Amino acid sequence: MNIAMKAIAALALVGAAMGLAAPAAAQTYGSVQIGPGFTPDPRARDLQAGGSINASGFGGNCVGWIADAPDYSVFWGGGSNLFISSVSSSDTTLVVRTPAGDIICDDDSGEGLNPAIGFSNATGGRYDIWVGTLSGGLAPAQLRISELYSY
């Protein structure tokens, strides 16, 4: 195996370990298909935040601990704003994989210690969402999807 093939194989293993290699992975808490004007707004889903994967491996401002599979997926119709946030009594984080495959992370942009990510005129497609815990372990949280505002 030449050096280039070894590098590609190593990157594939790292991506698989971080949940990146399987965009069609089953969501732990389900999915929703919505578009502009959806109701109720916000769409809320109770879940357990956290997991065994260190989100800092995604780079950028990613922090916290997430599950290997997405917690939830939003199949967005496009053409409007999309806000993704989490509310918890624990310090939670967000990791979102966009339809283009970009990884966007947040910690504390919402109210208090809650994360929030907003997409202006969000591209249509699948948004995979992980809700993490900053310091590890699991914590009850509520994921909120809105077109109008973040929390």
Stockholm file with secondary structure:
# STOCKHOLM 1.0

chainA/1-151         MNIAMKAIAALALVGAAMGLAAPAAAQTYGSVQIGPGFTPDPRARDLQAGGSINASGFGGNCVGWIADAPDYSVFWGGGSNLFISSVSSSDTTLVVRTPAGDIICDDDSGEGLNPAIGFSNATGGRYDIWVGTLSGGLAPAQLRISELYSY
#=GR chainA/1-151 SS CCHHHHHHHHHHHHHHHTTCSCTTCCCSSCEEEECTTCSSSSEEEEEEECCSEEGGGGCTTCCSEECSSCSEEEEECCSEEEEEEEECSSCEEEEEECTTSCEEEESSCSSTTCCEEEEEEECSEEEEEEEEETTSSCEEEEEEEESSCCC
#=GC SS_cons         CCHHHHHHHHHHHHHHHTTCSCTTCCCSSCEEEECTTCSSSSEEEEEEECCSEEGGGGCTTCCSEECSSCSEEEEECCSEEEEEEEECSSCEEEEEECTTSCEEEESSCSSTTCCEEEEEEECSEEEEEEEEETTSSCEEEEEEEESSCCC
//
